Amino acid sequence: MIRSTGRPAVTTPPTTGLDEAGSLRHQLTDQLADDGHIRTFAVDKALRTVPRHAFAPEVPLETAYANDKIPTLYTTEGKVRS
């Protein structure tokens, strides 16, 4: 397991919930590192730096940073498409 020693600066503009988003981002990255899914410093740094919630603005922060997929495609019946 490789983990950065410092916390990179958040790259998103100041908004409400930014501290919460950063905290959730680091929690998810810590979980992935602890589970052995992060094997390089570059991946660790990217996960700690890139604001995942910016790519899923329609979901709550907790959902954006959950260790789960974020559905983006739905059928006409409203079911998640895989």
PLY file of the C-alpha trace (Angstrom):
ply
format ascii 1.0
element vertex 82
property float x
property float y
property float z
element edge 81
property int vertex1
property int vertex2
end_header
0.00 0.00 0.00
1.29 3.42 -0.95
-0.13 6.49 0.70
0.90 10.10 0.33
2.29 11.78 3.41
0.74 15.17 2.69
-2.71 16.21 1.65
-2.78 17.86 -1.79
-4.66 21.09 -2.22
-8.25 20.85 -3.40
-8.50 21.93 -7.02
-12.16 22.95 -7.10
-13.27 26.56 -6.60
-14.48 27.52 -3.13
-18.06 26.36 -2.66
-20.33 25.29 0.14
-19.45 21.78 1.28
-15.88 21.93 -0.02
-14.41 20.85 3.31
-16.93 18.01 3.44
-16.10 16.97 -0.13
-12.37 16.96 0.65
-12.94 14.93 3.77
-15.10 12.40 1.92
-12.56 12.22 -0.92
-9.75 11.40 1.53
-11.91 8.86 3.38
-12.68 7.04 0.12
-9.02 7.11 -0.90
-7.96 5.79 2.52
-10.49 2.97 2.22
-9.31 2.04 -1.28
-5.67 2.14 -0.12
-6.42 0.03 2.96
-8.19 -2.53 0.73
-5.10 -2.73 -1.49
-6.69 -1.15 -4.57
-4.21 1.74 -4.78
-0.75 0.57 -5.73
1.03 3.72 -6.86
1.62 7.20 -5.52
0.26 8.69 -8.78
-3.12 6.98 -8.36
-3.28 7.93 -4.67
-2.52 11.56 -5.53
-5.10 11.62 -8.35
-7.84 10.22 -6.11
-7.01 12.75 -3.38
-6.88 15.66 -5.85
-9.62 15.17 -8.46
-13.06 16.29 -7.22
-15.20 13.23 -7.99
-18.38 15.15 -7.16
-17.73 17.54 -10.07
-18.37 14.65 -12.46
-21.65 13.71 -10.78
-23.28 17.01 -9.81
-26.74 15.46 -9.74
-26.00 13.24 -6.72
-25.36 14.14 -3.07
-21.72 14.34 -1.92
-22.08 11.15 0.12
-23.16 9.27 -3.01
-20.38 10.76 -5.13
-17.76 9.56 -2.64
-19.30 6.20 -1.75
-17.24 3.16 -2.68
-19.84 2.26 -5.30
-20.75 3.03 -8.87
-22.77 6.12 -9.70
-25.59 5.34 -12.13
-25.67 7.68 -15.11
-27.81 5.81 -17.66
-31.42 4.76 -17.12
-33.98 2.82 -19.14
-37.28 4.42 -20.13
-38.76 2.60 -17.11
-36.32 4.38 -14.80
-34.10 1.37 -14.09
-30.31 1.70 -14.09
-28.74 0.58 -17.36
-25.56 -1.46 -17.13
0 1
1 2
2 3
3 4
4 5
5 6
6 7
7 8
8 9
9 10
10 11
11 12
12 13
13 14
14 15
15 16
16 17
17 18
18 19
19 20
20 21
21 22
22 23
23 24
24 25
25 26
26 27
27 28
28 29
29 30
30 31
31 32
32 33
33 34
34 35
35 36
36 37
37 38
38 39
39 40
40 41
41 42
42 43
43 44
44 45
45 46
46 47
47 48
48 49
49 50
50 51
51 52
52 53
53 54
54 55
55 56
56 57
57 58
58 59
59 60
60 61
61 62
62 63
63 64
64 65
65 66
66 67
67 68
68 69
69 70
70 71
71 72
72 73
73 74
74 75
75 76
76 77
77 78
78 79
79 80
80 81
